[in-house]
Amino acid sequence: MEPRDTLRTSHAILPLGGVTITSATLEVLTRRGVDPVPLLERHRAGDWGDAEREYAVLNDQALWTGGEVVSIYEIEGGVQVRVTTEIKAVTRVTLLEEA
């Protein structure tokens, strides 16, 4: 059996549903030349980024019982982008400061 970390980064474990990105987040990503798709792929694979310590247990529980899954990724300039998915609902991409 593959180690848990390998499973997280090599397989999609989270359905994203409909994805929305706030206009402020899209502006920041565009200005910095950051494509949001790789962030969404990491999130979908269970790579919670900088939220790993704080949200790992809660995210794992949400995958089984429903609720919200949270990832945080730092991009150029120290800006933190938060990706949240409500299980069986929608995925939002926002700046951490907007959350």
Phi, psi and omega per residue, in radians:
M1 nan 2.474 -3.136
E2 -1.258 2.549 3.044
P3 -1.058 2.668 -3.093
R4 -0.961 -0.763 -3.115
D5 -1.104 -0.629 3.102
T6 -1.156 -0.721 3.110
L7 -1.071 -0.708 -3.101
R8 -1.085 -0.661 -3.029
T9 -1.689 -0.129 -3.073
S10 -1.940 -0.119 -3.085
H11 -2.386 2.510 3.041
A12 -1.311 2.110 -3.132
I13 -1.985 -0.086 -3.006
L14 -2.326 2.032 3.054
P15 -1.280 2.305 -3.076
L16 -1.464 -0.447 -3.054
G17 1.162 -2.645 3.078
G18 -1.280 2.385 -3.102
V19 -1.929 2.308 3.033
T20 -2.165 2.610 3.070
I21 -2.268 2.251 3.136
T22 -1.136 2.689 -3.124
S23 -1.105 -0.644 3.120
A24 -1.130 -0.717 3.127
T25 -1.165 -0.780 3.130
L26 -1.062 -0.700 3.108
E27 -1.081 -0.805 -3.133
V28 -1.140 -0.784 3.127
L29 -1.068 -0.773 -3.129
T30 -1.116 -0.782 -3.130
R31 -1.077 -0.571 -3.127
R32 -1.662 0.003 3.117
G33 1.214 0.545 -3.117
V34 -1.742 2.176 3.064
D35 -1.460 2.163 -3.122
P36 -1.244 -0.308 -3.072
V37 -1.035 -0.805 3.105
P38 -1.069 -0.585 3.079
L39 -1.127 -0.754 3.107
L40 -1.130 -0.663 3.116
E41 -1.144 -0.719 3.085
R42 -1.071 -0.807 3.136
H43 -1.031 -0.838 -3.114
R44 -1.094 -0.516 -3.132
A45 -1.487 -0.068 3.123
G46 1.594 0.260 3.033
D47 -1.570 1.770 -3.037
W48 -1.434 0.064 3.088
G49 1.062 -2.309 -3.108
D50 -1.302 -0.088 3.098
A51 -1.573 0.003 -3.027
E52 -0.881 -0.916 -3.066
R53 -1.182 -0.803 -3.037
E54 -1.280 -0.658 -2.982
Y55 -1.955 -0.052 -3.016
A56 -0.936 -0.899 -3.103
V57 -1.163 -0.770 3.135
L58 -1.105 -0.719 3.113
N59 -1.100 -0.790 3.136
D60 -1.067 -0.712 3.096
Q61 -1.116 -0.750 -3.112
A62 -1.094 -0.576 3.101
L63 -1.069 -0.545 -3.116
W64 -1.629 -0.617 -2.992
T65 -1.942 -0.113 -3.060
G66 1.634 2.964 -3.093
G67 2.091 -2.709 -3.044
E68 -1.914 2.371 3.053
V69 -1.917 2.303 -3.032
V70 -2.149 2.326 2.976
S71 -2.221 2.603 3.070
I72 -2.317 2.241 -3.137
Y73 -2.189 2.326 3.076
E74 -1.584 2.269 3.106
I75 -1.950 -3.081 -3.134
E76 -0.852 2.410 3.100
G77 1.445 0.174 3.118
G78 1.325 0.167 3.114
V79 -1.279 2.338 3.113
Q80 -1.801 2.244 3.120
V81 -1.886 2.288 -3.131
R82 -1.867 2.263 3.076
V83 -2.042 2.149 3.141
T84 -2.195 2.476 3.058
T85 -2.252 2.210 2.977
E86 -1.550 2.075 -3.055
I87 -0.934 2.295 -3.128
K88 1.129 0.532 -3.139
A89 -2.456 -1.966 -3.041
V90 -2.246 2.829 3.055
T91 -2.042 2.317 3.130
R92 -2.076 2.513 3.045
V93 -2.071 2.089 -3.101
T94 -2.388 2.886 2.938
L95 -1.287 2.554 -3.125
L96 -1.001 -0.629 -3.140
E97 -1.171 -0.313 3.110
E98 -1.488 -0.312 -3.012
A99 -1.191 nan nan
